Amino acid sequence: MTFTGTWALLRTFVRLDRVRLAVWMGSITLLIWVSAASTMALFPTQADIDRTAATMEDNSAIIALNAAPYGLRTLGGEVVFGIGSFGHVVMGLMGMFLVGRHIRGDEEAGRTELLRATAIGRNAPMVAALANAVGALAITGVLITLVMLAYGLPAGGSVAYGAGMAAFGILFANATVVAGQVTEHNRAAYGIAGAALGASYVIRAVGDIGTGTLSWLSPMGWAQAIKAFAGERWWTLGLLAATAVGLVGVAAWLMAHRDLGSGLVVPRPGPSGAAPGLVRPWGLAVRLQRAALFWWTVGLALTGLSYGAIGKDIRDFIAENDAMADIIAQGTGDLTDTFFATSALTLALVAGGFTVAAVVRLRSEETSGRAEPLLATALPRSTWAGGHLLMAVAGTVVVLAGGGLGMGLAYGVSVGDLGEAGPLLAASVAFAPALWVLAGLALALFGLLPRAATWGAWAALTLCFVISYFGQLFDLPGWVMDLSPFQHVPQMPAEGFDLVPTAVLTLAAALLVAVGLAGLRHRDIATGA
């Protein structure tokens, strides 16, 4: 039977993913909880809600960045709008990564072939992986609903929002299964599913600032059209559910028409000889990570455009909301400049995802066995690692520059002065040394504690995010705030450039790199996962 062994595989996947599941569900629930708490602190009265809603309802840039302006005259609607499309993107990524590692990832590594050699049905791995992800996403939806209810928000809107978030994540989990049938490489499958997620966001954004018709071509538009806290439309859940079921059917049909280990699209044969750059460690690192660098730069540039487009309206947006003004401007400095300083910080934290991923790629190269043949030659370990580190260091500057340039150009066009682009570009790139510290920490973990390298580096970035955005809200002590390298970067353009902290951060990054390379030279290399 094609489903034989599904239950046993499901138990295995849950056990293997128990830490990942807890981190995903806990992080998303914390995100919703903190966002709800922040929104309620910003809008203590109905008058505050009404004033802010009047500003946001007609602001195309904010709508494109967040969501359609449903229910902005209610507290629940403000909470949902504040979380915006970011919440749906995170749910989509959760579904993608939970499914991808057990569908195409296990098949690419050869584990699925070993399982299929036993009494395991053809469709059992796919069904077990989907059940694992769907269960986690459904539980996350329930937790989101409970957070909303805990803050006293209406039950109908709370349930609708939690269900919509879960359904959206499930749809993209199923889309990742389909992508896994098309290509034989897990990273390519993630790329296809990620492109679909990005397209869903873009189509929704364009549709929402227009007539709204185009948004109905986007699954993200369907999820937001549930209109939580704004007269719920429950039937839109049916669109998400029907599409998700259809994707499972398509994936099963495609799986039946391809060989195990292959994809429907046959890779093109490579050239008979390697390009000159590929014989150098940095050239190989660039080839492996150039696609990630491109898409991270494009993503940050688009985000920067959104921030720059609303810069000239920021005074009107928060003019009568003292709480929001205090959060953005922290009570000092020019409001517009401090808004852009906060925006540059946001871009830097997002860019940290590229920085960390570029360094921890070393660990995946090691555990997959691809590093061992390289290091069996005359290639020194430090040179091999240095190629990826160089990609992370230089790529970080490129990604930050993309975000800063997008922000500067959008603001310059909106105010009729392109000279504003330079200071905002500098404000974004000024965070490069802070990100280099994260890169150094990731390399130090890789050299000394390789098993902790991946989760430790991502945990450090998460800590920086919490400190930057919620340190004051949680009244964290000063020594905890100082743990984040982002706290030591001059908040340009609200503040002037300061060479001392920049030099100190760069020196700290260099010391961490030295520690990591020393550890790598004196430890064993993994021979496979």
BAVO-747383 format. One record per residue (C-alpha): x, y, z; residue number from 1. Coordinates in pm, whole numbers, plus 32768, in hexadecimal, padded with zeros to 4 digits. Example, Ala and Ser with C-alpha at 12.3 -4.5 7.8 and 13.67 -1.06 7.14 Angstrom:
BAVO-747383
(rec (84CE 7E3E 830C) 1)
(rec (8557 7F96 82CA) 2)
//
This chain:
BAVO-747383
(rec (8000 8000 8000) 1)
(rec (807A 815F 7FB1) 2)
(rec (803E 81E2 8113) 3)
(rec (80D9 80C4 81D8) 4)
(rec (81B5 8141 82F3) 5)
(rec (8128 82A2 82FA) 6)
(rec (80E3 82A0 846F) 7)
(rec (823F 821F 84C4) 8)
(rec (82DE 8329 83E7) 9)
(rec (8207 8438 8482) 10)
(rec (827E 83DB 85DE) 11)
(rec (83E4 83E0 8560) 12)
(rec (83BE 8536 84BD) 13)
(rec (831F 85CA 85F5) 14)
(rec (843B 8546 86C8) 15)
(rec (8544 85C9 85D8) 16)
(rec (849B 871D 85C3) 17)
(rec (8437 8744 872F) 18)
(rec (852B 8865 8769) 19)
(rec (84DC 890C 861B) 20)
(rec (8368 88ED 865A) 21)
(rec (8386 8987 87B3) 22)
(rec (845D 8AA6 872E) 23)
(rec (8375 8AF1 860A) 24)
(rec (8234 8AE4 86D6) 25)
(rec (82C8 8B9D 87FD) 26)
(rec (8367 8CAF 8729) 27)
(rec (822C 8CF7 8661) 28)
(rec (8154 8CF7 8797) 29)
(rec (8247 8DE7 883F) 30)
(rec (8240 8EC5 870B) 31)
(rec (80C5 8EDC 8719) 32)
(rec (80C4 8F13 8891) 33)
(rec (81C4 902B 8886) 34)
(rec (8120 90CE 8759) 35)
(rec (7FCE 90CB 8804) 36)
(rec (8061 915B 8944) 37)
(rec (8116 926D 8884) 38)
(rec (7FE2 92CD 87BD) 39)
(rec (7F0C 92E6 88F4) 40)
(rec (8010 93C3 8997) 41)
(rec (8010 94A6 8865) 42)
(rec (7E95 94CB 8855) 43)
(rec (7E0C 94EA 89B5) 44)
(rec (7CCA 9598 8946) 45)
(rec (7BD8 9582 8823) 46)
(rec (7C35 96E6 87C3) 47)
(rec (7D9F 9677 8791) 48)
(rec (7D29 9558 86B6) 49)
(rec (7C4C 9639 85E3) 50)
(rec (7D5C 973D 85AB) 51)
(rec (7E5A 9639 853E) 52)
(rec (7D5E 9583 8464) 53)
(rec (7D0B 96C5 83AB) 54)
(rec (7E7A 96E7 8351) 55)
(rec (7EBA 957E 82ED) 56)
(rec (7D7E 953E 8225) 57)
(rec (7DF8 961B 8107) 58)
(rec (7F6D 95DB 811D) 59)
(rec (7FC7 94F6 7FF9) 60)
(rec (8128 94B2 8074) 61)
(rec (80B4 9438 81C8) 62)
(rec (7FA3 9363 812D) 63)
(rec (809A 92C5 8039) 64)
(rec (818C 927C 8154) 65)
(rec (808E 91F7 824F) 66)
(rec (7F36 918E 81D3) 67)
(rec (7DE7 9207 8157) 68)
(rec (7D54 92FF 8254) 69)
(rec (7C41 921E 82DE) 70)
(rec (7BB7 926D 8436) 71)
(rec (7CA3 938A 8486) 72)
(rec (7B98 942F 855D) 73)
(rec (7BAC 930C 8651) 74)
(rec (7CC4 92A5 873C) 75)
(rec (7CCB 9146 86AB) 76)
(rec (7CE4 91D1 854D) 77)
(rec (7E0B 92A9 85B4) 78)
(rec (7EB9 9178 864A) 79)
(rec (7E88 90AF 8509) 80)
(rec (7EF5 91D4 842F) 81)
(rec (8029 920C 8505) 82)
(rec (8097 90A3 84D9) 83)
(rec (803D 90C3 836B) 84)
(rec (80CA 8FEE 8255) 85)
(rec (81FF 8F9E 8324) 86)
(rec (8136 8EAB 83F5) 87)
(rec (80B9 8DF3 82C2) 88)
(rec (8217 8DE6 822F) 89)
(rec (829E 8D48 836E) 90)
(rec (8186 8C45 836E) 91)
(rec (81D0 8BF7 8201) 92)
(rec (8342 8BCA 824D) 93)
(rec (82ED 8AE5 836F) 94)
(rec (8222 8A05 828A) 95)
(rec (832F 8A09 817F) 96)
(rec (8452 89AA 825E) 97)
(rec (839B 88A3 832A) 98)
(rec (832F 87E9 81F1) 99)
(rec (845B 8822 8112) 100)
(rec (8559 8773 81ED) 101)
(rec (848E 8631 81EF) 102)
(rec (841E 8635 8084) 103)
(rec (8534 869D 7F9B) 104)
(rec (863E 86BC 80AB) 105)
(rec (8629 8550 8119) 106)
(rec (860E 84DB 7FB0) 107)
(rec (873E 85A3 7F44) 108)
(rec (8808 8519 8068) 109)
(rec (87A4 83B2 8013) 110)
(rec (86DC 8373 8150) 111)
(rec (8591 8349 8098) 112)
(rec (8627 8238 7FBE) 113)
(rec (868E 8176 80F4) 114)
(rec (8531 819C 8187) 115)
(rec (848A 8131 8044) 116)
(rec (8561 7FF8 8041) 117)
(rec (849F 7F88 8176) 118)
(rec (8328 7F56 81A1) 119)
(rec (82DD 80C6 8167) 120)
(rec (81D8 8131 8068) 121)
(rec (8229 821E 7F4A) 122)
(rec (8158 833D 7FD2) 123)
(rec (819C 8300 8144) 124)
(rec (82C3 83F5 8163) 125)
(rec (81FE 850D 80BD) 126)
(rec (80C8 84D6 818F) 127)
(rec (818F 84BA 82D2) 128)
(rec (8252 85F9 8286) 129)
(rec (8112 86B4 8236) 130)
(rec (8063 8633 836F) 131)
(rec (818B 86A4 8441) 132)
(rec (8186 8804 83AE) 133)
(rec (800A 8827 83A2) 134)
(rec (7FEC 87BF 850D) 135)
(rec (80F2 88BC 8578) 136)
(rec (8051 89D2 84AD) 137)
(rec (7EF9 8980 8535) 138)
(rec (7F7A 898C 869B) 139)
(rec (8022 8AD9 864E) 140)
(rec (7ED5 8B5D 85CE) 141)
(rec (7E30 8AF4 8713) 142)
(rec (7F42 8B9E 87DD) 143)
(rec (7F14 8CDF 8712) 144)
(rec (7DA0 8CD4 875C) 145)
(rec (7DE0 8CA1 88D0) 146)
(rec (7ECC 8DCD 88D7) 147)
(rec (7DC0 8EA7 8838) 148)
(rec (7CB9 8E2A 892D) 149)
(rec (7DA4 8E61 8A52) 150)
(rec (7DAC 8FD3 89FB) 151)
(rec (7C32 8FE4 8A02) 152)
(rec (7C01 9001 8889) 153)
(rec (7ABB 8F7E 87F1) 154)
(rec (7AA9 8E05 87CD) 155)
(rec (7A33 8E05 8663) 156)
(rec (7B53 8EDB 85E7) 157)
(rec (7C50 8E1E 86BB) 158)
(rec (7BE7 8CCE 862E) 159)
(rec (7BDA 8D57 84CB) 160)
(rec (7D37 8DE8 84E1) 161)
(rec (7DD1 8CAE 8577) 162)
(rec (7D24 8BD0 8477) 163)
(rec (7D8E 8CAF 8356) 164)
(rec (7EF8 8CB1 83C4) 165)
(rec (7EFD 8B36 83EB) 166)
(rec (7E50 8AFC 829C) 167)
(rec (7F47 8BDC 81E8) 168)
(rec (806E 8B20 827D) 169)
(rec (7FD3 89D1 8220) 170)
(rec (7F9F 8A44 80B9) 171)
(rec (8110 8A99 8092) 172)
(rec (8178 8955 813A) 173)
(rec (80B6 88A2 8028) 174)
(rec (8149 8988 7F1E) 175)
(rec (82A4 8922 7F93) 176)
(rec (824A 87B4 7F5D) 177)
(rec (81EC 8806 7DF5) 178)
(rec (8332 88C7 7DC7) 179)
(rec (83ED 8798 7E4A) 180)
(rec (8369 86C8 7D2A) 181)
(rec (83E0 87C1 7C24) 182)
(rec (854F 87D3 7C82) 183)
(rec (8641 86D5 7D0D) 184)
(rec (86EE 87C9 7DF9) 185)
(rec (8660 883D 7F45) 186)
(rec (86E7 89A0 7F28) 187)
(rec (8646 89C7 7DD3) 188)
(rec (84FC 894A 7E62) 189)
(rec (8513 8A50 7F74) 190)
(rec (8561 8B52 7E6A) 191)
(rec (8428 8AFB 7DA3) 192)
(rec (8349 8AFE 7ED6) 193)
(rec (83ED 8C3D 7F54) 194)
(rec (83B5 8CE6 7E04) 195)
(rec (8246 8C84 7E17) 196)
(rec (8233 8D18 7F75) 197)
(rec (82D7 8E58 7EFE) 198)
(rec (81ED 8E6C 7DD4) 199)
(rec (80C5 8E3F 7EBD) 200)
(rec (813C 8F68 7F8A) 201)
(rec (817E 9047 7E5C) 202)
(rec (8031 8FF8 7DB5) 203)
(rec (7F7C 903A 7EFC) 204)
(rec (8033 9185 7F2C) 205)
(rec (7FEB 91FF 7DCC) 206)
(rec (7E82 9192 7DE4) 207)
(rec (7E43 9235 7F34) 208)
(rec (7EBF 9389 7EC5) 209)
(rec (7DE4 936F 7D8F) 210)
(rec (7C7D 92FF 7D71) 211)
(rec (7CBB 91C1 7E37) 212)
(rec (7C61 90DC 7D15) 213)
(rec (7DC7 9067 7CDB) 214)
(rec (7DE3 8FFB 7E48) 215)
(rec (7CF4 8EDD 7DFE) 216)
(rec (7E08 8E3E 7D2E) 217)
(rec (7EE4 8E24 7E65) 218)
(rec (7EC4 8D21 7F7D) 219)
(rec (7F3D 8E2F 806B) 220)
(rec (7E20 8F08 7FF0) 221)
(rec (7D2D 8DEC 803F) 222)
(rec (7DB9 8DC4 819E) 223)
(rec (7D97 8F37 81E6) 224)
(rec (7C40 8F48 8141) 225)
(rec (7BB9 8E7F 8265) 226)
(rec (7B9C 8FDB 82FE) 227)
(rec (7BDC 8F7E 8466) 228)
(rec (7B35 9077 8553) 229)
(rec (7A8C 911E 8429) 230)
(rec (795B 9045 83E3) 231)
(rec (79FE 8EF4 83A8) 232)
(rec (79DE 8E4B 8253) 233)
(rec (7A05 8CDD 82AA) 234)
(rec (79D7 8C5F 8149) 235)
(rec (7B30 8CDD 80E6) 236)
(rec (7BC1 8BC7 81BD) 237)
(rec (7B26 8AE0 80BB) 238)
(rec (7C03 8B76 7FAB) 239)
(rec (7D3A 8B2D 8076) 240)
(rec (7CC5 89CF 80D4) 241)
(rec (7C5C 8970 7F72) 242)
(rec (7DA6 89EB 7EE0) 243)
(rec (7E6C 8930 7FE9) 244)
(rec (7DB2 87EC 7F9F) 245)
(rec (7DE0 8821 7E2A) 246)
(rec (7F56 884E 7E59) 247)
(rec (7F6C 8703 7F13) 248)
(rec (7EBD 8659 7DF0) 249)
(rec (7FAA 86F9 7CF8) 250)
(rec (80D8 8690 7DC7) 251)
(rec (805E 8527 7DDC) 252)
(rec (8024 851C 7C62) 253)
(rec (817B 85AF 7C19) 254)
(rec (8223 84BD 7D08) 255)
(rec (8186 839B 7C4F) 256)
(rec (8220 8415 7B08) 257)
(rec (838A 843D 7B6F) 258)
(rec (84A4 835F 7BE7) 259)
(rec (851B 8363 7D4D) 260)
(rec (863D 8454 7D73) 261)
(rec (85ED 8518 7C39) 262)
(rec (8512 8641 7BE7) 263)
(rec (8425 8688 7ACB) 264)
(rec (8516 878F 7A48) 265)
(rec (865E 86EF 79E2) 266)
(rec (878B 87C7 7A40) 267)
(rec (8858 8848 7920) 268)
(rec (89AE 87A5 7900) 269)
(rec (8AC4 8884 7979) 270)
(rec (8BF0 88F3 78AA) 271)
(rec (8D09 87FE 786F) 272)
(rec (8DFC 88DD 792C) 273)
(rec (8DD6 89B8 7A5D) 274)
(rec (8DEA 8B30 7A41) 275)
(rec (8F37 8BBE 7ABD) 276)
(rec (8E90 8C5C 7BEB) 277)
(rec (8E06 8B0F 7C67) 278)
(rec (8F5F 8A86 7CAE) 279)
(rec (8F84 8B8D 7DBC) 280)
(rec (8ED0 8B6F 7F0D) 281)
(rec (8E2D 8CC3 7EF3) 282)
(rec (8DB6 8C75 7D93) 283)
(rec (8D06 8B3B 7E06) 284)
(rec (8C67 8BF5 7F2A) 285)
(rec (8BE8 8D02 7E3E) 286)
(rec (8B54 8BFE 7D53) 287)
(rec (8AA5 8B4B 7E72) 288)
(rec (8A16 8C87 7F0E) 289)
(rec (89E9 8D7D 7DF1) 290)
(rec (8875 8D31 7DC8) 291)
(rec (8838 8D6C 7F3C) 292)
(rec (88FA 8EB2 7F2C) 293)
(rec (882C 8F2A 7E04) 294)
(rec (86DA 8EDF 7E9D) 295)
(rec (8734 8F66 7FF4) 296)
(rec (87A7 90AA 7F4F) 297)
(rec (866A 90C4 7E80) 298)
(rec (8591 907B 7FAF) 299)
(rec (863A 9183 8086) 300)
(rec (862E 927F 7F6A) 301)
(rec (84B5 9251 7F4E) 302)
(rec (8490 926F 80C7) 303)
(rec (8563 93AB 80C2) 304)
(rec (8486 943A 7FB0) 305)
(rec (8358 9407 8092) 306)
(rec (83FC 94B9 81B6) 307)
(rec (8478 95D6 80DE) 308)
(rec (8324 960A 8040) 309)
(rec (827D 9653 818F) 310)
(rec (839A 9725 821B) 311)
(rec (830B 9876 81BC) 312)
(rec (81BA 981E 825B) 313)
(rec (8244 979A 83A3) 314)
(rec (81FD 98DF 845D) 315)
(rec (808E 98D6 83FC) 316)
(rec (807D 9763 8442) 317)
(rec (80E0 9780 85B1) 318)
(rec (80A5 98F2 85F3) 319)
(rec (7F8F 98B2 86ED) 320)
(rec (800B 9769 877D) 321)
(rec (8107 97B9 888E) 322)
(rec (8148 964B 88DE) 323)
(rec (81AC 95F8 877B) 324)
(rec (827C 9734 8760) 325)
(rec (833C 96D3 8899) 326)
(rec (8381 9577 8811) 327)
(rec (8402 95F6 86C3) 328)
(rec (84B5 972F 8734) 329)
(rec (84F9 96C7 889D) 330)
(rec (84A4 982B 88FD) 331)
(rec (85CF 98D0 8851) 332)
(rec (8643 9940 86FC) 333)
(rec (8591 998B 85B8) 334)
(rec (846D 98A1 858D) 335)
(rec (84AC 9857 841D) 336)
(rec (861F 9816 8452) 337)
(rec (85DB 9732 8578) 338)
(rec (84D3 9676 84B2) 339)
(rec (85D8 962F 83A9) 340)
(rec (86D3 95CB 84B5) 341)
(rec (85D4 94D0 8535) 342)
(rec (858E 945E 83D0) 343)
(rec (8704 942D 8392) 344)
(rec (8712 9357 84CD) 345)
(rec (85F2 9285 844C) 346)
(rec (869F 9254 82FD) 347)
(rec (87DE 91EE 83B1) 348)
(rec (872C 90ED 8488) 349)
(rec (868B 9057 8352) 350)
(rec (87DC 9059 829E) 351)
(rec (8861 8F92 83C5) 352)
(rec (87A5 8E6C 8333) 353)
(rec (888B 8E6F 8205) 354)
(rec (89C2 8E9D 82DB) 355)
(rec (8975 8D78 83BD) 356)
(rec (8903 8C96 82A1) 357)
(rec (8A3F 8CE2 81D9) 358)
(rec (8B22 8C73 82F6) 359)
(rec (8A5D 8B44 836F) 360)
(rec (8A64 8AC8 8208) 361)
(rec (8BB8 8A45 8272) 362)
(rec (8B0E 8955 8360) 363)
(rec (8A21 88CF 8258) 364)
(rec (8B44 88A1 8167) 365)
(rec (8BF9 87DD 8276) 366)
(rec (8ADA 86FD 82E7) 367)
(rec (8A70 86B1 8181) 368)
(rec (8BCA 8629 8138) 369)
(rec (8C1A 872A 802B) 370)
(rec (8D2E 87CE 80F6) 371)
(rec (8DF4 868F 8130) 372)
(rec (8E67 865C 7FC5) 373)
(rec (8ED8 87C6 7FB5) 374)
(rec (8F99 87B3 80FA) 375)
(rec (9037 8668 8091) 376)
(rec (90FE 8733 7F95) 377)
(rec (9205 883B 7FE2) 378)
(rec (90F2 8934 8035) 379)
(rec (9125 89B9 819A) 380)
(rec (8FF6 89BC 827D) 381)
(rec (901E 8B2C 82C7) 382)
(rec (9022 8B7F 8153) 383)
(rec (8EE9 8AB1 8114) 384)
(rec (8E31 8B58 8234) 385)
(rec (8EBE 8CAA 81D2) 386)
(rec (8E14 8C9A 807F) 387)
(rec (8CBC 8C7D 811D) 388)
(rec (8D16 8D7F 8225) 389)
(rec (8D80 8E74 8116) 390)
(rec (8C32 8E3B 806A) 391)
(rec (8B7E 8E83 81B0) 392)
(rec (8C46 8FBE 81FF) 393)
(rec (8C3B 9058 80A3) 394)
(rec (8ADB 8FDB 805F) 395)
(rec (8A5E 907E 819E) 396)
(rec (8AD2 91D0 811F) 397)
(rec (8A26 9194 7FCF) 398)
(rec (88DD 912E 8073) 399)
(rec (88E3 9257 815F) 400)
(rec (8934 933F 803F) 401)
(rec (880A 92B7 7F7E) 402)
(rec (8720 9305 809F) 403)
(rec (87B5 945B 80E2) 404)
(rec (87B5 94BC 7F74) 405)
(rec (8649 9455 7F4C) 406)
(rec (85E9 951E 807F) 407)
(rec (86B2 964C 8012) 408)
(rec (8636 9653 7EAD) 409)
(rec (84C9 962C 7F12) 410)
(rec (84E5 9744 800F) 411)
(rec (85AB 9820 7F24) 412)
(rec (84A7 97FC 7E11) 413)
(rec (8389 983F 7F03) 414)
(rec (8423 9986 7F80) 415)
(rec (84C0 99EA 7E34) 416)
(rec (8628 99DB 7EB0) 417)
(rec (86F9 98AD 7E49) 418)
(rec (8811 9934 7F22) 419)
(rec (875A 988D 8045) 420)
(rec (87BD 9739 7FBD) 421)
(rec (8928 9756 802C) 422)
(rec (88ED 9783 81A5) 423)
(rec (87ED 966A 81AE) 424)
(rec (88D6 9582 80EF) 425)
(rec (89E8 95D2 81ED) 426)
(rec (88F6 9598 830F) 427)
(rec (88AE 943A 8292) 428)
(rec (8A15 93D7 823F) 429)
(rec (8A86 9456 8397) 430)
(rec (89F3 9316 842C) 431)
(rec (8AEA 923A 836E) 432)
(rec (8BE1 9218 8494) 433)
(rec (8AC5 91A3 8578) 434)
(rec (8A6B 9097 847C) 435)
(rec (8BDB 9038 845C) 436)
(rec (8BD6 8FEF 85D1) 437)
(rec (8ABA 8EF9 8595) 438)
(rec (8B80 8E5F 8478) 439)
(rec (8CAD 8E3E 855D) 440)
(rec (8BD9 8DA0 866D) 441)
(rec (8B49 8CA5 8576) 442)
(rec (8CA8 8C4A 8501) 443)
(rec (8D25 8C2C 8668) 444)
(rec (8C0A 8B3A 86B5) 445)
(rec (8C53 8A7A 8577) 446)
(rec (8DBE 8A56 85D9) 447)
(rec (8D8E 8A04 8749) 448)
(rec (8C2E 8973 876B) 449)
(rec (8BC4 8909 860D) 450)
(rec (8A83 885F 867D) 451)
(rec (8A12 89A9 8718) 452)
(rec (8A7F 8A83 85F5) 453)
(rec (8935 8A98 853B) 454)
(rec (883F 8ABE 8659) 455)
(rec (8931 8B8E 8727) 456)
(rec (8966 8C8E 8610) 457)
(rec (87F2 8CAD 85CC) 458)
(rec (87AD 8CCA 8741) 459)
(rec (88A5 8DEA 8756) 460)
(rec (87F3 8EA0 863B) 461)
(rec (86A5 8E64 86E5) 462)
(rec (872E 8EF2 882A) 463)
(rec (87A0 902A 8771) 464)
(rec (8645 904D 86DC) 465)
(rec (859D 9031 8832) 466)
(rec (868E 912A 88D1) 467)
(rec (866A 9226 87B6) 468)
(rec (84EF 9226 87A9) 469)
(rec (847B 91BB 8900) 470)
(rec (8599 9214 89E9) 471)
(rec (84F0 9351 8A5F) 472)
(rec (8398 92AF 8A64) 473)
(rec (8419 919B 8B49) 474)
(rec (84F6 9291 8C09) 475)
(rec (862A 91B6 8BD7) 476)
(rec (875F 9213 8CA7) 477)
(rec (8874 92D5 8BFF) 478)
(rec (896B 91B4 8BF4) 479)
(rec (886F 90E1 8B35) 480)
(rec (8832 91FA 8A3C) 481)
(rec (89AA 921A 8A09) 482)
(rec (89BE 90AD 899B) 483)
(rec (8936 9111 8847) 484)
(rec (8A3C 91A5 875E) 485)
(rec (8925 926B 86B6) 486)
(rec (8902 933D 87F1) 487)
(rec (8A61 93C7 87BE) 488)
(rec (8A32 943F 8657) 489)
(rec (89FD 95B8 8629) 490)
(rec (888C 95F2 85DC) 491)
(rec (88C0 96AC 8497) 492)
(rec (8835 9796 8414) 493)
(rec (87A8 97FF 8568) 494)
(rec (890A 97F3 85F2) 495)
(rec (8A5C 9838 8556) 496)
(rec (8B53 972A 84F5) 497)
(rec (8C3A 96B3 860B) 498)
(rec (8D77 95FC 85A9) 499)
(rec (8DC3 956A 8703) 500)
(rec (8CA0 9473 8726) 501)
(rec (8CC7 9415 85B8) 502)
(rec (8E35 93C1 85EE) 503)
(rec (8DEB 9302 8730) 504)
(rec (8CDF 9230 8688) 505)
(rec (8DC6 91E4 8564) 506)
(rec (8EDB 917C 8653) 507)
(rec (8DE9 909D 8715) 508)
(rec (8D7F 8FF8 85D0) 509)
(rec (8EEA 8FBC 8570) 510)
(rec (8F34 8F1A 86C3) 511)
(rec (8E09 8E33 86A3) 512)
(rec (8E7A 8DD1 8545) 513)
(rec (8FD5 8D81 85C8) 514)
(rec (8F41 8CA7 86DB) 515)
(rec (8E65 8BF1 85E1) 516)
(rec (8F80 8BAB 84ED) 517)
(rec (905F 8B31 8606) 518)
(rec (8F51 8A44 867E) 519)
(rec (8F12 89C3 851E) 520)
(rec (9082 896D 84EF) 521)
(rec (9084 8895 8629) 522)
(rec (8F43 87CC 860F) 523)
(rec (8ECA 86A7 8543) 524)
(rec (8E03 86DC 8405) 525)
(rec (8CB2 8631 83EE) 526)
(rec (8CA3 852A 82DA) 527)
(rec (8B2D 8546 82A1) 528)
(rec (89DF 8588 8348) 529)
//
